[in-house]
Amino acid sequence: MDHSQMVRRYPIFGQVDGWYFRQEEVSAGCYIIEGCDVFGRRISRSGVGTPDGAMSECIALAREINETNSH
């Protein structure tokens, strides 16, 4: 997918090179954060309260994946 297609599906970008994210409140105060990179790898985390913790975990995991694949 190109950038415009990725942004339509995953509108949060710019946090980690090559990764796009989206968040969804699936129940009152329950969030799922999903991420996908330009190679089609996907990650997700869930959290309760605010989406901040789950987003931070996804960002950290995406960075870890990028670092692992750059060696």
C-alpha positions as CSV (number, residue, x, y, z in Angstrom):
1,M,0.0,0.0,0.0
2,D,1.2,3.5,-0.6
3,H,1.1,6.3,2.0
4,S,-2.4,7.6,1.1
5,Q,-3.9,4.0,1.4
6,M,-2.1,3.4,4.7
7,V,-3.4,6.7,6.1
8,R,-6.9,5.9,5.2
9,R,-6.7,2.6,7.2
10,Y,-4.2,3.7,9.9
11,P,-4.6,7.5,10.3
12,I,-2.0,8.0,13.1
13,F,1.5,8.2,11.6
14,G,4.8,10.0,12.2
15,Q,5.5,8.2,15.5
16,V,7.8,5.5,14.1
17,D,9.4,5.4,10.7
18,G,7.4,3.3,8.3
19,W,4.6,2.5,10.8
20,Y,0.9,3.6,10.8
21,F,-1.5,3.2,13.7
22,R,-5.2,3.4,14.5
23,Q,-7.1,3.3,17.8
24,E,-10.6,2.2,18.5
25,E,-12.7,2.4,21.6
26,V,-14.4,-1.0,21.5
27,S,-16.3,-0.6,24.8
28,A,-16.6,2.3,27.2
29,G,-13.0,3.1,28.2
30,C,-11.5,0.0,26.5
31,Y,-9.2,0.6,23.6
32,I,-7.4,-1.4,20.9
33,I,-4.4,0.1,19.2
34,E,-3.4,-1.5,15.9
35,G,-0.2,-0.8,13.9
36,C,0.9,-1.8,10.5
37,D,4.2,-1.1,8.7
38,V,5.0,-0.6,5.1
39,F,5.9,-4.3,4.8
40,G,2.5,-5.5,6.1
41,R,3.7,-6.5,9.6
42,R,0.9,-5.9,12.2
43,I,0.9,-5.4,15.9
44,S,-1.8,-4.5,18.5
45,R,-2.2,-3.8,22.1
46,S,-5.3,-3.1,24.3
47,G,-5.8,-0.9,27.3
48,V,-8.4,0.4,29.7
49,G,-9.0,4.0,30.7
50,T,-7.2,5.9,28.0
51,P,-5.5,4.7,24.9
52,D,-2.2,6.3,25.9
53,G,-0.7,3.2,27.5
54,A,-1.6,0.8,24.7
55,M,-0.3,3.4,22.1
56,S,3.0,3.7,24.0
57,E,3.4,-0.1,24.0
58,C,2.7,-0.3,20.3
59,I,5.1,2.5,19.5
60,A,7.8,0.8,21.6
61,L,7.2,-2.6,19.9
62,A,7.3,-1.0,16.4
63,R,10.7,0.7,17.3
64,E,12.0,-2.6,18.5
65,I,10.9,-4.4,15.3
66,N,12.6,-1.6,13.3
67,E,15.8,-1.9,15.3
68,T,15.9,-5.7,15.1
69,N,15.5,-5.6,11.3
70,S,18.1,-2.9,10.8
71,H,21.0,-5.1,12.1
